[in-house]
Amino acid sequence: MKPKRDRSDFQKEGKAYVYYTGLGFQMIATIGVFAFIGYKIDMAKKGDVGIYTGLFSLVGVCVSLYSTIRSVLNKK
């Protein structure tokens, strides 16, 4: 027989779900902003390759990973 779960267990799970979902959206937004900045620089320089878009996207991934790891470690 399973132990009964009370309302506070469900609330804790819900809060954790919302927190980690928010972190995912924060990562997407950070990478998107950096990619957009790189895209605008590429358009201003009239480059065909898109080197700044790729470079800034990579920087955005690194920044978002650092921010997410720091947030998760501080949460505990």
mmCIF file of the N, C-alpha and C atoms, coordinates in Angstrom:
data_MODEL
# 
_entry.id   MODEL 
# 
loop_
_atom_site.group_PDB 
_atom_site.id 
_atom_site.type_symbol 
_atom_site.label_atom_id 
_atom_site.label_alt_id 
_atom_site.label_comp_id 
_atom_site.label_asym_id 
_atom_site.label_entity_id 
_atom_site.label_seq_id 
_atom_site.pdbx_PDB_ins_code 
_atom_site.Cartn_x 
_atom_site.Cartn_y 
_atom_site.Cartn_z 
_atom_site.occupancy 
_atom_site.B_iso_or_equiv 
_atom_site.pdbx_formal_charge 
_atom_site.auth_seq_id 
_atom_site.auth_comp_id 
_atom_site.auth_asym_id 
_atom_site.auth_atom_id 
_atom_site.pdbx_PDB_model_num 
ATOM 1   N N  . MET A 1 1  ? 0.828  -1.174 0.000   1.00 0.00 ? 1  MET A N  1 
ATOM 2   C CA . MET A 1 1  ? 0.000  0.000  0.000   1.00 0.00 ? 1  MET A CA 1 
ATOM 3   C C  . MET A 1 1  ? 0.884  1.253  0.000   1.00 0.00 ? 1  MET A C  1 
ATOM 4   N N  . LYS A 1 2  ? 0.560  2.198  -0.855  1.00 0.00 ? 2  LYS A N  1 
ATOM 5   C CA . LYS A 1 2  ? 1.329  3.432  -0.966  1.00 0.00 ? 2  LYS A CA 1 
ATOM 6   C C  . LYS A 1 2  ? 0.999  4.374  0.192   1.00 0.00 ? 2  LYS A C  1 
ATOM 7   N N  . PRO A 1 3  ? 2.021  5.095  0.666   1.00 0.00 ? 3  PRO A N  1 
ATOM 8   C CA . PRO A 1 3  ? 1.718  6.099  1.691   1.00 0.00 ? 3  PRO A CA 1 
ATOM 9   C C  . PRO A 1 3  ? 0.972  7.273  1.066   1.00 0.00 ? 3  PRO A C  1 
ATOM 10  N N  . LYS A 1 4  ? 0.056  7.831  1.827   1.00 0.00 ? 4  LYS A N  1 
ATOM 11  C CA . LYS A 1 4  ? -0.719 8.972  1.321   1.00 0.00 ? 4  LYS A CA 1 
ATOM 12  C C  . LYS A 1 4  ? 0.161  10.205 1.257   1.00 0.00 ? 4  LYS A C  1 
ATOM 13  N N  . ARG A 1 5  ? -0.035 10.943 0.211   1.00 0.00 ? 5  ARG A N  1 
ATOM 14  C CA . ARG A 1 5  ? 0.704  12.195 0.048   1.00 0.00 ? 5  ARG A CA 1 
ATOM 15  C C  . ARG A 1 5  ? -0.223 13.353 0.376   1.00 0.00 ? 5  ARG A C  1 
ATOM 16  N N  . ASP A 1 6  ? 0.289  14.280 1.143   1.00 0.00 ? 6  ASP A N  1 
ATOM 17  C CA . ASP A 1 6  ? -0.553 15.415 1.487   1.00 0.00 ? 6  ASP A CA 1 
ATOM 18  C C  . ASP A 1 6  ? -0.335 16.571 0.510   1.00 0.00 ? 6  ASP A C  1 
ATOM 19  N N  . ARG A 1 7  ? -1.068 17.610 0.736   1.00 0.00 ? 7  ARG A N  1 
ATOM 20  C CA . ARG A 1 7  ? -1.083 18.748 -0.177  1.00 0.00 ? 7  ARG A CA 1 
ATOM 21  C C  . ARG A 1 7  ? 0.284  19.424 -0.279  1.00 0.00 ? 7  ARG A C  1 
ATOM 22  N N  . SER A 1 8  ? 1.044  19.472 0.808   1.00 0.00 ? 8  SER A N  1 
ATOM 23  C CA . SER A 1 8  ? 2.332  20.159 0.786   1.00 0.00 ? 8  SER A CA 1 
ATOM 24  C C  . SER A 1 8  ? 3.330  19.456 -0.142  1.00 0.00 ? 8  SER A C  1 
ATOM 25  N N  . ASP A 1 9  ? 3.216  18.121 -0.267  1.00 0.00 ? 9  ASP A N  1 
ATOM 26  C CA . ASP A 1 9  ? 4.091  17.409 -1.205  1.00 0.00 ? 9  ASP A CA 1 
ATOM 27  C C  . ASP A 1 9  ? 3.835  17.855 -2.641  1.00 0.00 ? 9  ASP A C  1 
ATOM 28  N N  . PHE A 1 10 ? 2.554  17.995 -2.976  1.00 0.00 ? 10 PHE A N  1 
ATOM 29  C CA . PHE A 1 10 ? 2.205  18.429 -4.319  1.00 0.00 ? 10 PHE A CA 1 
ATOM 30  C C  . PHE A 1 10 ? 2.635  19.875 -4.563  1.00 0.00 ? 10 PHE A C  1 
ATOM 31  N N  . GLN A 1 11 ? 2.525  20.708 -3.543  1.00 0.00 ? 11 GLN A N  1 
ATOM 32  C CA . GLN A 1 11 ? 2.942  22.100 -3.689  1.00 0.00 ? 11 GLN A CA 1 
ATOM 33  C C  . GLN A 1 11 ? 4.455  22.199 -3.879  1.00 0.00 ? 11 GLN A C  1 
ATOM 34  N N  . LYS A 1 12 ? 5.216  21.400 -3.161  1.00 0.00 ? 12 LYS A N  1 
ATOM 35  C CA . LYS A 1 12 ? 6.672  21.411 -3.324  1.00 0.00 ? 12 LYS A CA 1 
ATOM 36  C C  . LYS A 1 12 ? 7.061  20.971 -4.728  1.00 0.00 ? 12 LYS A C  1 
ATOM 37  N N  . GLU A 1 13 ? 6.410  19.924 -5.219  1.00 0.00 ? 13 GLU A N  1 
ATOM 38  C CA . GLU A 1 13 ? 6.707  19.446 -6.571  1.00 0.00 ? 13 GLU A CA 1 
ATOM 39  C C  . GLU A 1 13 ? 6.324  20.491 -7.610  1.00 0.00 ? 13 GLU A C  1 
ATOM 40  N N  . GLY A 1 14 ? 5.206  21.166 -7.389  1.00 0.00 ? 14 GLY A N  1 
ATOM 41  C CA . GLY A 1 14 ? 4.769  22.201 -8.318  1.00 0.00 ? 14 GLY A CA 1 
ATOM 42  C C  . GLY A 1 14 ? 5.729  23.373 -8.354  1.00 0.00 ? 14 GLY A C  1 
ATOM 43  N N  . LYS A 1 15 ? 6.199  23.783 -7.182  1.00 0.00 ? 15 LYS A N  1 
ATOM 44  C CA . LYS A 1 15 ? 7.152  24.891 -7.126  1.00 0.00 ? 15 LYS A CA 1 
ATOM 45  C C  . LYS A 1 15 ? 8.466  24.520 -7.806  1.00 0.00 ? 15 LYS A C  1 
ATOM 46  N N  . ALA A 1 16 ? 8.915  23.299 -7.605  1.00 0.00 ? 16 ALA A N  1 
ATOM 47  C CA . ALA A 1 16 ? 10.155 22.851 -8.255  1.00 0.00 ? 16 ALA A CA 1 
ATOM 48  C C  . ALA A 1 16 ? 9.972  22.815 -9.763  1.00 0.00 ? 16 ALA A C  1 
ATOM 49  N N  . TYR A 1 17 ? 8.830  22.334 -10.215 1.00 0.00 ? 17 TYR A N  1 
ATOM 50  C CA . TYR A 1 17 ? 8.543  22.267 -11.648 1.00 0.00 ? 17 TYR A CA 1 
ATOM 51  C C  . TYR A 1 17 ? 8.575  23.661 -12.264 1.00 0.00 ? 17 TYR A C  1 
ATOM 52  N N  . VAL A 1 18 ? 7.917  24.611 -11.616 1.00 0.00 ? 18 VAL A N  1 
ATOM 53  C CA . VAL A 1 18 ? 7.881  25.983 -12.126 1.00 0.00 ? 18 VAL A CA 1 
ATOM 54  C C  . VAL A 1 18 ? 9.285  26.593 -12.124 1.00 0.00 ? 18 VAL A C  1 
ATOM 55  N N  . TYR A 1 19 ? 10.057 26.336 -11.074 1.00 0.00 ? 19 TYR A N  1 
ATOM 56  C CA . TYR A 1 19 ? 11.408 26.890 -10.971 1.00 0.00 ? 19 TYR A CA 1 
ATOM 57  C C  . TYR A 1 19 ? 12.292 26.381 -12.105 1.00 0.00 ? 19 TYR A C  1 
ATOM 58  N N  . TYR A 1 20 ? 12.312 25.081 -12.326 1.00 0.00 ? 20 TYR A N  1 
ATOM 59  C CA . TYR A 1 20 ? 13.188 24.522 -13.351 1.00 0.00 ? 20 TYR A CA 1 
ATOM 60  C C  . TYR A 1 20 ? 12.694 24.818 -14.764 1.00 0.00 ? 20 TYR A C  1 
ATOM 61  N N  . THR A 1 21 ? 11.401 24.949 -14.946 1.00 0.00 ? 21 THR A N  1 
ATOM 62  C CA . THR A 1 21 ? 10.879 25.366 -16.241 1.00 0.00 ? 21 THR A CA 1 
ATOM 63  C C  . THR A 1 21 ? 11.306 26.798 -16.539 1.00 0.00 ? 21 THR A C  1 
ATOM 64  N N  . GLY A 1 22 ? 11.261 27.640 -15.516 1.00 0.00 ? 22 GLY A N  1 
ATOM 65  C CA . GLY A 1 22 ? 11.713 29.021 -15.669 1.00 0.00 ? 22 GLY A CA 1 
ATOM 66  C C  . GLY A 1 22 ? 13.180 29.104 -16.034 1.00 0.00 ? 22 GLY A C  1 
ATOM 67  N N  . LEU A 1 23 ? 13.990 28.228 -15.453 1.00 0.00 ? 23 LEU A N  1 
ATOM 68  C CA . LEU A 1 23 ? 15.408 28.203 -15.804 1.00 0.00 ? 23 LEU A CA 1 
ATOM 69  C C  . LEU A 1 23 ? 15.604 27.844 -17.277 1.00 0.00 ? 23 LEU A C  1 
ATOM 70  N N  . GLY A 1 24 ? 14.807 26.919 -17.767 1.00 0.00 ? 24 GLY A N  1 
ATOM 71  C CA . GLY A 1 24 ? 14.895 26.551 -19.185 1.00 0.00 ? 24 GLY A CA 1 
ATOM 72  C C  . GLY A 1 24 ? 14.554 27.714 -20.100 1.00 0.00 ? 24 GLY A C  1 
ATOM 73  N N  . PHE A 1 25 ? 13.488 28.439 -19.763 1.00 0.00 ? 25 PHE A N  1 
ATOM 74  C CA . PHE A 1 25 ? 13.114 29.603 -20.565 1.00 0.00 ? 25 PHE A CA 1 
ATOM 75  C C  . PHE A 1 25 ? 14.166 30.707 -20.455 1.00 0.00 ? 25 PHE A C  1 
ATOM 76  N N  . GLN A 1 26 ? 14.774 30.839 -19.289 1.00 0.00 ? 26 GLN A N  1 
ATOM 77  C CA . GLN A 1 26 ? 15.837 31.821 -19.114 1.00 0.00 ? 26 GLN A CA 1 
ATOM 78  C C  . GLN A 1 26 ? 17.030 31.474 -20.000 1.00 0.00 ? 26 GLN A C  1 
ATOM 79  N N  . MET A 1 27 ? 17.364 30.199 -20.101 1.00 0.00 ? 27 MET A N  1 
ATOM 80  C CA . MET A 1 27 ? 18.463 29.774 -20.973 1.00 0.00 ? 27 MET A CA 1 
ATOM 81  C C  . MET A 1 27 ? 18.156 30.098 -22.430 1.00 0.00 ? 27 MET A C  1 
ATOM 82  N N  . ILE A 1 28 ? 16.942 29.792 -22.850 1.00 0.00 ? 28 ILE A N  1 
ATOM 83  C CA . ILE A 1 28 ? 16.544 30.066 -24.239 1.00 0.00 ? 28 ILE A CA 1 
ATOM 84  C C  . ILE A 1 28 ? 16.618 31.560 -24.534 1.00 0.00 ? 28 ILE A C  1 
ATOM 85  N N  . ALA A 1 29 ? 16.147 32.382 -23.604 1.00 0.00 ? 29 ALA A N  1 
ATOM 86  C CA . ALA A 1 29 ? 16.165 33.833 -23.803 1.00 0.00 ? 29 ALA A CA 1 
ATOM 87  C C  . ALA A 1 29 ? 17.591 34.364 -23.868 1.00 0.00 ? 29 ALA A C  1 
ATOM 88  N N  . THR A 1 30 ? 18.458 33.874 -23.002 1.00 0.00 ? 30 THR A N  1 
ATOM 89  C CA . THR A 1 30 ? 19.850 34.340 -22.992 1.00 0.00 ? 30 THR A CA 1 
ATOM 90  C C  . THR A 1 30 ? 20.550 34.000 -24.297 1.00 0.00 ? 30 THR A C  1 
ATOM 91  N N  . ILE A 1 31 ? 20.396 32.770 -24.741 1.00 0.00 ? 31 ILE A N  1 
ATOM 92  C CA . ILE A 1 31 ? 21.021 32.360 -26.005 1.00 0.00 ? 31 ILE A CA 1 
ATOM 93  C C  . ILE A 1 31 ? 20.439 33.158 -27.163 1.00 0.00 ? 31 ILE A C  1 
ATOM 94  N N  . GLY A 1 32 ? 19.137 33.379 -27.139 1.00 0.00 ? 32 GLY A N  1 
ATOM 95  C CA . GLY A 1 32 ? 18.487 34.155 -28.200 1.00 0.00 ? 32 GLY A CA 1 
ATOM 96  C C  . GLY A 1 32 ? 18.967 35.587 -28.272 1.00 0.00 ? 32 GLY A C  1 
ATOM 97  N N  . VAL A 1 33 ? 19.144 36.216 -27.112 1.00 0.00 ? 33 VAL A N  1 
ATOM 98  C CA . VAL A 1 33 ? 19.629 37.599 -27.093 1.00 0.00 ? 33 VAL A CA 1 
ATOM 99  C C  . VAL A 1 33 ? 21.047 37.679 -27.649 1.00 0.00 ? 33 VAL A C  1 
ATOM 100 N N  . PHE A 1 34 ? 21.910 36.768 -27.233 1.00 0.00 ? 34 PHE A N  1 
ATOM 101 C CA . PHE A 1 34 ? 23.284 36.783 -27.738 1.00 0.00 ? 34 PHE A CA 1 
ATOM 102 C C  . PHE A 1 34 ? 23.321 36.490 -29.238 1.00 0.00 ? 34 PHE A C  1 
ATOM 103 N N  . ALA A 1 35 ? 22.504 35.566 -29.710 1.00 0.00 ? 35 ALA A N  1 
ATOM 104 C CA . ALA A 1 35 ? 22.470 35.266 -31.139 1.00 0.00 ? 35 ALA A CA 1 
ATOM 105 C C  . ALA A 1 35 ? 21.960 36.463 -31.937 1.00 0.00 ? 35 ALA A C  1 
ATOM 106 N N  . PHE A 1 36 ? 20.978 37.164 -31.385 1.00 0.00 ? 36 PHE A N  1 
ATOM 107 C CA . PHE A 1 36 ? 20.444 38.347 -32.056 1.00 0.00 ? 36 PHE A CA 1 
ATOM 108 C C  . PHE A 1 36 ? 21.496 39.445 -32.152 1.00 0.00 ? 36 PHE A C  1 
ATOM 109 N N  . ILE A 1 37 ? 22.259 39.638 -31.080 1.00 0.00 ? 37 ILE A N  1 
ATOM 110 C CA . ILE A 1 37 ? 23.339 40.628 -31.104 1.00 0.00 ? 37 ILE A CA 1 
ATOM 111 C C  . ILE A 1 37 ? 24.359 40.263 -32.183 1.00 0.00 ? 37 ILE A C  1 
ATOM 112 N N  . GLY A 1 38 ? 24.743 38.998 -32.251 1.00 0.00 ? 38 GLY A N  1 
ATOM 113 C CA . GLY A 1 38 ? 25.675 38.551 -33.276 1.00 0.00 ? 38 GLY A CA 1 
ATOM 114 C C  . GLY A 1 38 ? 25.114 38.737 -34.673 1.00 0.00 ? 38 GLY A C  1 
ATOM 115 N N  . TYR A 1 39 ? 23.836 38.457 -34.843 1.00 0.00 ? 39 TYR A N  1 
ATOM 116 C CA . TYR A 1 39 ? 23.182 38.635 -36.144 1.00 0.00 ? 39 TYR A CA 1 
ATOM 117 C C  . TYR A 1 39 ? 23.207 40.096 -36.567 1.00 0.00 ? 39 TYR A C  1 
ATOM 118 N N  . LYS A 1 40 ? 22.912 40.988 -35.638 1.00 0.00 ? 40 LYS A N  1 
ATOM 119 C CA . LYS A 1 40 ? 22.910 42.415 -35.966 1.00 0.00 ? 40 LYS A CA 1 
ATOM 120 C C  . LYS A 1 40 ? 24.323 42.902 -36.328 1.00 0.00 ? 40 LYS A C  1 
ATOM 121 N N  . ILE A 1 41 ? 25.324 42.382 -35.641 1.00 0.00 ? 41 ILE A N  1 
ATOM 122 C CA . ILE A 1 41 ? 26.705 42.751 -35.982 1.00 0.00 ? 41 ILE A CA 1 
ATOM 123 C C  . ILE A 1 41 ? 27.048 42.234 -37.373 1.00 0.00 ? 41 ILE A C  1 
ATOM 124 N N  . ASP A 1 42 ? 26.637 41.010 -37.696 1.00 0.00 ? 42 ASP A N  1 
ATOM 125 C CA . ASP A 1 42 ? 26.878 40.460 -39.036 1.00 0.00 ? 42 ASP A CA 1 
ATOM 126 C C  . ASP A 1 42 ? 26.194 41.296 -40.114 1.00 0.00 ? 42 ASP A C  1 
ATOM 127 N N  . MET A 1 43 ? 24.978 41.747 -39.834 1.00 0.00 ? 43 MET A N  1 
ATOM 128 C CA . MET A 1 43 ? 24.265 42.562 -40.816 1.00 0.00 ? 43 MET A CA 1 
ATOM 129 C C  . MET A 1 43 ? 24.932 43.920 -40.992 1.00 0.00 ? 43 MET A C  1 
ATOM 130 N N  . ALA A 1 44 ? 25.459 44.478 -39.911 1.00 0.00 ? 44 ALA A N  1 
ATOM 131 C CA . ALA A 1 44 ? 26.124 45.776 -40.007 1.00 0.00 ? 44 ALA A CA 1 
ATOM 132 C C  . ALA A 1 44 ? 27.438 45.661 -40.779 1.00 0.00 ? 44 ALA A C  1 
ATOM 133 N N  . LYS A 1 45 ? 28.130 44.550 -40.633 1.00 0.00 ? 45 LYS A N  1 
ATOM 134 C CA . LYS A 1 45 ? 29.405 44.339 -41.331 1.00 0.00 ? 45 LYS A CA 1 
ATOM 135 C C  . LYS A 1 45 ? 29.203 43.752 -42.725 1.00 0.00 ? 45 LYS A C  1 
ATOM 136 N N  . LYS A 1 46 ? 27.967 43.419 -43.052 1.00 0.00 ? 46 LYS A N  1 
ATOM 137 C CA . LYS A 1 46 ? 27.612 42.833 -44.344 1.00 0.00 ? 46 LYS A CA 1 
ATOM 138 C C  . LYS A 1 46 ? 28.405 41.559 -44.624 1.00 0.00 ? 46 LYS A C  1 
ATOM 139 N N  . GLY A 1 47 ? 28.510 40.717 -43.594 1.00 0.00 ? 47 GLY A N  1 
ATOM 140 C CA . GLY A 1 47 ? 29.237 39.457 -43.736 1.00 0.00 ? 47 GLY A CA 1 
ATOM 141 C C  . GLY A 1 47 ? 28.338 38.354 -44.271 1.00 0.00 ? 47 GLY A C  1 
ATOM 142 N N  . ASP A 1 48 ? 28.891 37.497 -45.109 1.00 0.00 ? 48 ASP A N  1 
ATOM 143 C CA . ASP A 1 48 ? 28.128 36.390 -45.674 1.00 0.00 ? 48 ASP A CA 1 
ATOM 144 C C  . ASP A 1 48 ? 28.210 35.135 -44.817 1.00 0.00 ? 48 ASP A C  1 
ATOM 145 N N  . VAL A 1 49 ? 29.244 35.023 -44.007 1.00 0.00 ? 49 VAL A N  1 
ATOM 146 C CA . VAL A 1 49 ? 29.500 33.788 -43.273 1.00 0.00 ? 49 VAL A CA 1 
ATOM 147 C C  . VAL A 1 49 ? 28.655 33.696 -42.010 1.00 0.00 ? 49 VAL A C  1 
ATOM 148 N N  . GLY A 1 50 ? 28.464 34.775 -41.299 1.00 0.00 ? 50 GLY A N  1 
ATOM 149 C CA . GLY A 1 50 ? 27.719 34.747 -40.045 1.00 0.00 ? 50 GLY A CA 1 
ATOM 150 C C  . GLY A 1 50 ? 28.579 34.342 -38.860 1.00 0.00 ? 50 GLY A C  1 
ATOM 151 N N  . ILE A 1 51 ? 29.836 34.753 -38.897 1.00 0.00 ? 51 ILE A N  1 
ATOM 152 C CA . ILE A 1 51 ? 30.775 34.363 -37.852 1.00 0.00 ? 51 ILE A CA 1 
ATOM 153 C C  . ILE A 1 51 ? 30.387 34.953 -36.500 1.00 0.00 ? 51 ILE A C  1 
ATOM 154 N N  . TYR A 1 52 ? 29.906 36.181 -36.486 1.00 0.00 ? 52 TYR A N  1 
ATOM 155 C CA . TYR A 1 52 ? 29.530 36.799 -35.214 1.00 0.00 ? 52 TYR A CA 1 
ATOM 156 C C  . TYR A 1 52 ? 28.282 36.152 -34.623 1.00 0.00 ? 52 TYR A C  1 
ATOM 157 N N  . THR A 1 53 ? 27.369 35.743 -35.474 1.00 0.00 ? 53 THR A N  1 
ATOM 158 C CA . THR A 1 53 ? 26.179 35.046 -34.983 1.00 0.00 ? 53 THR A CA 1 
ATOM 159 C C  . THR A 1 53 ? 26.575 33.747 -34.290 1.00 0.00 ? 53 THR A C  1 
ATOM 160 N N  . GLY A 1 54 ? 27.436 32.987 -34.913 1.00 0.00 ? 54 GLY A N  1 
ATOM 161 C CA . GLY A 1 54 ? 27.891 31.739 -34.311 1.00 0.00 ? 54 GLY A CA 1 
ATOM 162 C C  . GLY A 1 54 ? 28.688 31.964 -33.043 1.00 0.00 ? 54 GLY A C  1 
ATOM 163 N N  . LEU A 1 55 ? 29.567 32.954 -33.074 1.00 0.00 ? 55 LEU A N  1 
ATOM 164 C CA . LEU A 1 55 ? 30.408 33.248 -31.915 1.00 0.00 ? 55 LEU A CA 1 
ATOM 165 C C  . LEU A 1 55 ? 29.569 33.727 -30.729 1.00 0.00 ? 55 LEU A C  1 
ATOM 166 N N  . PHE A 1 56 ? 28.675 34.653 -30.983 1.00 0.00 ? 56 PHE A N  1 
ATOM 167 C CA . PHE A 1 56 ? 27.839 35.159 -29.901 1.00 0.00 ? 56 PHE A CA 1 
ATOM 168 C C  . PHE A 1 56 ? 26.853 34.107 -29.406 1.00 0.00 ? 56 PHE A C  1 
ATOM 169 N N  . SER A 1 57 ? 26.395 33.227 -30.279 1.00 0.00 ? 57 SER A N  1 
ATOM 170 C CA . SER A 1 57 ? 25.530 32.122 -29.832 1.00 0.00 ? 57 SER A CA 1 
ATOM 171 C C  . SER A 1 57 ? 26.283 31.204 -28.877 1.00 0.00 ? 57 SER A C  1 
ATOM 172 N N  . LEU A 1 58 ? 27.520 30.911 -29.195 1.00 0.00 ? 58 LEU A N  1 
ATOM 173 C CA . LEU A 1 58 ? 28.341 30.078 -28.324 1.00 0.00 ? 58 LEU A CA 1 
ATOM 174 C C  . LEU A 1 58 ? 28.589 30.755 -26.979 1.00 0.00 ? 58 LEU A C  1 
ATOM 175 N N  . VAL A 1 59 ? 28.853 32.039 -27.015 1.00 0.00 ? 59 VAL A N  1 
ATOM 176 C CA . VAL A 1 59 ? 29.021 32.788 -25.764 1.00 0.00 ? 59 VAL A CA 1 
ATOM 177 C C  . VAL A 1 59 ? 27.718 32.768 -24.962 1.00 0.00 ? 59 VAL A C  1 
ATOM 178 N N  . GLY A 1 60 ? 26.589 32.889 -25.644 1.00 0.00 ? 60 GLY A N  1 
ATOM 179 C CA . GLY A 1 60 ? 25.286 32.830 -24.972 1.00 0.00 ? 60 GLY A CA 1 
ATOM 180 C C  . GLY A 1 60 ? 25.045 31.486 -24.302 1.00 0.00 ? 60 GLY A C  1 
ATOM 181 N N  . VAL A 1 61 ? 25.453 30.408 -24.955 1.00 0.00 ? 61 VAL A N  1 
ATOM 182 C CA . VAL A 1 61 ? 25.320 29.076 -24.358 1.00 0.00 ? 61 VAL A CA 1 
ATOM 183 C C  . VAL A 1 61 ? 26.164 28.981 -23.095 1.00 0.00 ? 61 VAL A C  1 
ATOM 184 N N  . CYS A 1 62 ? 27.392 29.467 -23.165 1.00 0.00 ? 62 CYS A N  1 
ATOM 185 C CA . CYS A 1 62 ? 28.284 29.417 -21.992 1.00 0.00 ? 62 CYS A CA 1 
ATOM 186 C C  . CYS A 1 62 ? 27.731 30.250 -20.844 1.00 0.00 ? 62 CYS A C  1 
ATOM 187 N N  . VAL A 1 63 ? 27.261 31.447 -21.149 1.00 0.00 ? 63 VAL A N  1 
ATOM 188 C CA . VAL A 1 63 ? 26.704 32.316 -20.107 1.00 0.00 ? 63 VAL A CA 1 
ATOM 189 C C  . VAL A 1 63 ? 25.454 31.692 -19.499 1.00 0.00 ? 63 VAL A C  1 
ATOM 190 N N  . SER A 1 64 ? 24.592 31.127 -20.328 1.00 0.00 ? 64 SER A N  1 
ATOM 191 C CA . SER A 1 64 ? 23.359 30.540 -19.803 1.00 0.00 ? 64 SER A CA 1 
ATOM 192 C C  . SER A 1 64 ? 23.640 29.290 -18.968 1.00 0.00 ? 64 SER A C  1 
ATOM 193 N N  . LEU A 1 65 ? 24.607 28.485 -19.376 1.00 0.00 ? 65 LEU A N  1 
ATOM 194 C CA . LEU A 1 65 ? 24.980 27.318 -18.576 1.00 0.00 ? 65 LEU A CA 1 
ATOM 195 C C  . LEU A 1 65 ? 25.561 27.733 -17.229 1.00 0.00 ? 65 LEU A C  1 
ATOM 196 N N  . TYR A 1 66 ? 26.435 28.731 -17.246 1.00 0.00 ? 66 TYR A N  1 
ATOM 197 C CA . TYR A 1 66 ? 27.010 29.220 -16.003 1.00 0.00 ? 66 TYR A CA 1 
ATOM 198 C C  . TYR A 1 66 ? 25.918 29.748 -15.069 1.00 0.00 ? 66 TYR A C  1 
ATOM 199 N N  . SER A 1 67 ? 25.016 30.527 -15.621 1.00 0.00 ? 67 SER A N  1 
ATOM 200 C CA . SER A 1 67 ? 23.932 31.094 -14.819 1.00 0.00 ? 67 SER A CA 1 
ATOM 201 C C  . SER A 1 67 ? 23.027 30.007 -14.253 1.00 0.00 ? 67 SER A C  1 
ATOM 202 N N  . THR A 1 68 ? 22.712 29.006 -15.056 1.00 0.00 ? 68 THR A N  1 
ATOM 203 C CA . THR A 1 68 ? 21.839 27.926 -14.614 1.00 0.00 ? 68 THR A CA 1 
ATOM 204 C C  . THR A 1 68 ? 22.502 27.080 -13.534 1.00 0.00 ? 68 THR A C  1 
ATOM 205 N N  . ILE A 1 69 ? 23.751 26.731 -13.738 1.00 0.00 ? 69 ILE A N  1 
ATOM 206 C CA . ILE A 1 69 ? 24.461 25.926 -12.735 1.00 0.00 ? 69 ILE A CA 1 
ATOM 207 C C  . ILE A 1 69 ? 24.564 26.687 -11.419 1.00 0.00 ? 69 ILE A C  1 
ATOM 208 N N  . ARG A 1 70 ? 24.875 27.973 -11.501 1.00 0.00 ? 70 ARG A N  1 
ATOM 209 C CA . ARG A 1 70 ? 24.973 28.789 -10.289 1.00 0.00 ? 70 ARG A CA 1 
ATOM 210 C C  . ARG A 1 70 ? 23.628 28.877 -9.571  1.00 0.00 ? 70 ARG A C  1 
ATOM 211 N N  . SER A 1 71 ? 22.534 29.013 -10.327 1.00 0.00 ? 71 SER A N  1 
ATOM 212 C CA . SER A 1 71 ? 21.208 29.097 -9.724  1.00 0.00 ? 71 SER A CA 1 
ATOM 213 C C  . SER A 1 71 ? 20.824 27.775 -9.056  1.00 0.00 ? 71 SER A C  1 
ATOM 214 N N  . VAL A 1 72 ? 21.124 26.675 -9.700  1.00 0.00 ? 72 VAL A N  1 
ATOM 215 C CA . VAL A 1 72 ? 20.762 25.359 -9.142  1.00 0.00 ? 72 VAL A CA 1 
ATOM 216 C C  . VAL A 1 72 ? 21.577 25.070 -7.881  1.00 0.00 ? 72 VAL A C  1 
ATOM 217 N N  . LEU A 1 73 ? 22.861 25.419 -7.899  1.00 0.00 ? 73 LEU A N  1 
ATOM 218 C CA . LEU A 1 73 ? 23.684 25.177 -6.716  1.00 0.00 ? 73 LEU A CA 1 
ATOM 219 C C  . LEU A 1 73 ? 23.290 26.070 -5.545  1.00 0.00 ? 73 LEU A C  1 
ATOM 220 N N  . ASN A 1 74 ? 22.856 27.285 -5.825  1.00 0.00 ? 74 ASN A N  1 
ATOM 221 C CA . ASN A 1 74 ? 22.412 28.187 -4.761  1.00 0.00 ? 74 ASN A CA 1 
ATOM 222 C C  . ASN A 1 74 ? 21.043 27.808 -4.228  1.00 0.00 ? 74 ASN A C  1 
ATOM 223 N N  . LYS A 1 75 ? 20.254 27.094 -5.014  1.00 0.00 ? 75 LYS A N  1 
ATOM 224 C CA . LYS A 1 75 ? 18.900 26.681 -4.601  1.00 0.00 ? 75 LYS A CA 1 
ATOM 225 C C  . LYS A 1 75 ? 18.963 25.664 -3.464  1.00 0.00 ? 75 LYS A C  1 
ATOM 226 N N  . LYS A 1 76 ? 19.963 24.799 -3.476  1.00 0.00 ? 76 LYS A N  1 
ATOM 227 C CA . LYS A 1 76 ? 20.041 23.724 -2.496  1.00 0.00 ? 76 LYS A CA 1 
ATOM 228 C C  . LYS A 1 76 ? 20.467 24.193 -1.164  1.00 0.00 ? 76 LYS A C  1 
# 
